[in-house]
Amino acid sequence: KDAETSARKDAETSAETTDPIMTEPAMTDPAMIDGAKADGAMTDKAMTDGAVTDNAMTRSEERMHVSTERVASGRARLRKYVVTEDEEQTVPVRHEEVRITREPITDANIDAALDGPAISEAQHEVTLHEERPVTRMETVPVERVRLETEEVTEQRTVHGQVRKERIEAETDLDPDR
């Protein structure tokens, strides 16, 4: 009974570690031509991708590599335009006014009063002056404005799909054997 148990364990271990596709005796059967059996059924060789050279397969998978590229993401510009605003300032202005002053004749001014004809018609004129507000515009620089770029680093999560090959072992052996 111990020999029977040992043989069963050997068969189970062999089934778990051996690829059944590669262990079929049909691979060396001279009756096989281009993967077809004499009865027209496809062989395991005909069902595999590519040539079989040993009892192993290569499992591959894609790896995602992420890098960056520099692209234009927009434009920024400075635009200068003119607006008109009302401004108000108060400035003092002066003007001359006429006032009639009468003074009696005295010894101090008698000579000026007798200078000229005794009775005559005359006219005396005085030019009056005033100050007026005058505005003058002057352009003065007040500030310099420029566009500068600043590089900011932020973290972004990138999602992608990668393909991976999986390998399964199949057997048609009876597990109770």
C-alpha positions as CSV (number, residue, x, y, z in Angstrom):
1,K,0.0,0.0,0.0
2,D,2.9,2.4,0.7
3,A,4.2,1.9,-2.8
4,E,0.8,2.7,-4.2
5,T,0.6,5.9,-2.1
6,S,4.1,6.9,-3.2
7,A,3.3,6.3,-6.9
8,R,0.1,8.5,-6.6
9,K,2.1,11.3,-5.0
10,D,4.7,11.1,-7.7
11,A,1.9,11.3,-10.4
12,E,0.3,14.4,-8.6
13,T,3.7,16.1,-8.3
14,S,4.4,15.4,-11.9
15,A,1.0,16.7,-13.0
16,E,1.6,20.0,-11.0
17,T,5.0,20.7,-12.3
18,T,4.9,19.5,-15.9
19,D,3.2,21.4,-18.7
20,P,0.9,18.8,-20.3
21,I,1.0,20.4,-23.7
22,M,4.7,19.7,-23.9
23,T,4.6,16.1,-22.6
24,E,2.2,14.6,-25.1
25,P,3.8,11.8,-27.0
26,A,2.1,13.1,-30.2
27,M,5.0,15.6,-30.6
28,T,7.3,12.9,-31.7
29,D,4.7,10.7,-33.5
30,P,5.9,10.2,-37.1
31,A,2.3,9.9,-38.2
32,M,1.9,13.6,-37.4
33,I,2.2,16.0,-40.4
34,D,2.0,19.7,-39.8
35,G,0.2,19.3,-36.5
36,A,-2.7,17.1,-37.7
37,K,-3.3,13.6,-36.5
38,A,-4.3,10.8,-38.8
39,D,-7.9,11.2,-37.7
40,G,-7.9,14.9,-38.6
41,A,-7.8,16.2,-35.0
42,M,-5.4,19.0,-34.2
43,T,-2.4,18.3,-32.0
44,D,-1.3,20.2,-29.0
45,K,1.6,21.6,-31.2
46,A,-0.9,23.0,-33.7
47,M,-2.7,24.8,-30.8
48,T,0.4,26.6,-29.5
49,D,1.9,29.8,-30.7
50,G,5.2,29.2,-32.4
51,A,7.9,26.5,-32.3
52,V,8.3,24.3,-29.3
53,T,11.9,23.7,-28.3
54,D,11.7,22.7,-24.6
55,N,9.3,22.2,-21.8
56,A,9.2,25.9,-20.8
57,M,7.2,29.0,-21.8
58,T,8.2,32.7,-21.5
59,R,5.6,34.8,-19.7
60,S,5.8,38.5,-20.7
61,E,4.0,41.6,-19.4
62,E,4.0,45.3,-20.4
63,R,5.6,47.8,-18.2
64,M,4.3,51.4,-18.1
65,H,7.0,54.1,-18.3
66,V,5.8,57.6,-17.7
67,S,7.7,60.7,-18.8
68,T,6.9,64.3,-19.7
69,E,6.9,66.4,-22.8
70,R,6.8,70.1,-23.0
71,V,3.9,71.5,-25.0
72,A,2.3,74.9,-25.3
73,S,-0.6,75.2,-22.8
74,G,-1.8,78.7,-23.4
75,R,-0.8,82.3,-23.9
76,A,-0.5,85.3,-21.7
77,R,-0.1,88.8,-22.9
78,L,0.1,92.4,-21.6
79,R,-2.2,94.8,-23.3
80,K,-2.0,98.6,-22.6
81,Y,-5.1,100.7,-23.2
82,V,-6.2,104.3,-22.3
83,V,-9.0,105.2,-19.9
84,T,-10.2,108.7,-19.1
85,E,-11.0,109.6,-15.5
86,D,-12.3,112.8,-14.0
87,E,-9.9,114.4,-11.6
88,E,-10.7,117.4,-9.4
89,Q,-8.2,119.8,-7.7
90,T,-8.8,123.0,-5.9
91,V,-6.5,125.9,-6.7
92,P,-6.6,129.5,-5.3
93,V,-7.2,132.2,-8.0
94,R,-7.0,135.9,-7.6
95,H,-8.7,138.8,-9.4
96,E,-8.7,142.6,-9.2
97,E,-11.9,144.5,-8.3
98,V,-12.5,148.2,-8.8
99,R,-13.3,150.4,-5.9
100,I,-13.9,154.2,-5.9
101,T,-11.9,156.0,-3.3
102,R,-12.7,159.7,-2.5
103,E,-10.2,161.7,-0.6
104,P,-10.4,165.3,0.4
105,I,-8.0,167.9,-0.9
106,T,-5.2,168.5,1.6
107,D,-1.9,170.3,1.5
108,A,-0.3,167.1,0.6
109,N,-2.2,166.4,-2.6
110,I,-3.2,170.0,-3.7
111,D,-0.5,170.1,-6.4
112,A,-1.7,166.9,-8.0
113,A,-5.3,168.2,-7.9
114,L,-4.5,171.5,-9.7
115,D,-2.4,169.9,-12.4
116,G,-4.5,170.0,-15.6
117,P,-7.4,172.2,-16.8
118,A,-9.8,173.7,-14.3
119,I,-13.0,172.3,-15.8
120,S,-12.9,169.6,-18.5
121,E,-14.2,166.3,-19.6
122,A,-11.8,163.4,-19.0
123,Q,-11.8,159.7,-18.9
124,H,-9.5,157.5,-16.9
125,E,-9.3,153.7,-17.6
126,V,-7.8,150.9,-15.5
127,T,-7.2,147.4,-16.8
128,L,-8.3,144.7,-14.4
129,H,-6.5,141.4,-14.1
130,E,-7.5,138.0,-12.8
131,E,-6.0,134.6,-12.6
132,R,-7.5,131.7,-14.4
133,P,-6.9,128.0,-13.8
134,V,-4.8,126.5,-16.6
135,T,-4.4,122.8,-17.0
136,R,-1.4,121.3,-18.6
137,M,-0.9,117.5,-19.0
138,E,2.4,115.9,-18.3
139,T,3.2,112.3,-18.9
140,V,5.3,110.7,-16.2
141,P,6.3,107.1,-15.8
142,V,4.7,105.5,-12.8
143,E,5.6,101.8,-13.0
144,R,7.0,99.0,-15.1
145,V,4.9,95.9,-15.8
146,R,6.3,92.7,-17.3
147,L,5.3,89.1,-17.7
148,E,7.5,86.5,-16.0
149,T,7.1,82.8,-16.1
150,E,7.5,80.7,-13.0
151,E,7.9,76.9,-13.2
152,V,5.7,75.1,-10.7
153,T,5.9,71.4,-10.1
154,E,2.8,69.5,-9.1
155,Q,2.1,65.8,-8.8
156,R,-0.3,64.2,-11.3
157,T,-1.5,60.6,-11.3
158,V,-1.4,58.8,-14.6
159,H,-3.6,55.8,-15.3
160,G,-3.0,53.3,-18.0
161,Q,-3.7,49.7,-18.9
162,V,-0.9,47.1,-19.2
163,R,-1.3,43.7,-20.5
164,K,0.2,40.7,-18.7
165,E,0.4,37.1,-19.8
166,R,-0.7,34.4,-17.3
167,I,0.3,30.7,-17.6
168,E,-1.9,27.9,-16.2
169,A,-1.1,24.2,-16.1
170,E,-3.8,21.9,-17.3
171,T,-3.9,18.1,-17.3
172,D,-6.3,15.5,-18.2
173,L,-4.8,13.0,-15.8
174,D,-7.1,11.4,-13.3
175,P,-6.2,12.9,-9.9
176,D,-7.1,9.6,-8.1
177,R,-4.5,7.8,-10.1
